[in-house]
Amino acid sequence: MQAPEPVFSEPWHAQLFALTVYLNEEGHFAWPDWAARFAQTLKRHGFAKELDGGDDYFNAWLETLEAVLAERGAAGAEEAEQVKAAWEAAYLRTPHGQPVHLTSSEG
Amino acid sequence: MGLDIAFQPRNACAMPHDHHDHDHDADHPHSHLPSDPALRVKALETVLTRKGLVDPAALDEIIDTYQNRIGPKNGAQVVARAWSDPEFNRALMHDATAVVAEMGFYGRQGEHITAVENTPETHNMVVCTLCSCYPWPLLGIPPGWYKSDAYRARAVREPRAVLADFGVSLPPDTAVRVWDSTAEMRYLVIPRRPEGTEGMDAEALAALVTRDSMIGTGLPKEPAT
């Protein structure tokens, strides 16, 4: 018997999926509306290259969710960019093997 | 399109991910820096959690559910019952959404499910040409190849060639019908019950039902002789 394929090939795929499903279930957007937006992004990305079903797919998913959340004011582009930079800095200053946290001023 | 690699189901999800910003240098003193998209996802989660819009524990719960509890085994139970119980099969064909909900499988996104039954005359195959709509409650998260442009484009245009890539060859007089999923409507293929399975119970039958046979890109396993 062959080994089962992983459900998500990268942890961030799983995290992004869960975040989107959660926001849908909390009523932030309807799933058909989400799917329509996501399909538009996939189509646009698909003009430039043949998309695989892994990182390419979830990159399009992420871009869509970022746009939807920015439009709704739930997570503005600038705000998200700042927090991303803070996480990046946190990873770079945290010794290998230690848990990574934002400082209190960052988070 | 010379894209057959996208149709190797065994490899589709196991392709090496060598284009990341991952830093694998063992000499580096700091933590392994996640890739750009991984950091962007983390940032969104942090922003939304701070605003009280997201509960991180609920996200873990969703991941656990889809990683460990929902998968093709659910669909296989439905198929095995359809094979062994004509009354159930009739009800399933009439209103799959209601029937599978009674078994505890219902769409969290409010979608409907239609069961499409393979016959000697017609083989059914499912795709989502727009994105990747899929019967999550019955099959879990779709495999990588289902989400690829190659499958999404080719399934409709040349289904027989796609089936051949999956190693499925059908009699020439069997028609292939391709169902295009939407956010509101997902499809479950009920494959044909293999020969030589008379007298097998539902559990033994379910073990023959593969994920791909419920997407229509595969056939059920043959019983061991």
Interface residues (C-beta under 8 A of the other chain):
Chain A: Q2 E5 P6 V7 F8 S9 E10 P11 W12 A14 Q15 L16 F17 A18 L19 V21 Y22 L23 N24 E25 E26 H28 W31 P32 W34 A35 A36 F38 A39 L42 K43 G46 E50 L51 D52 G53 G54 D55 Y57 F58 N59 L62 L65 E66 L69 A74 A75 E79 A80 E81 V83 K84 W87 E88 Y91 L92 R93 T94 P95 H96 G97 Q98 V100 L102 G107
Chain B: M1 L3 A6 R10 A12 C13 A14 M15 H17 H19 H28 P29 H30 S31 H32 L33 P34 S35 P37 A38 L39 R40 V41 K42 A43 L44 E45 T46 V47 L48 R50 K51 L53 V54 D55 A58 L59 D60 I62 I63 Y66 Q67 G71 R108 Q109 G110 E111 L130 C131 S132 C133 G140 I141 P142 P143 G144 W145 Y146 K147 S148 D149 A150 Y151 T182 A183 E184
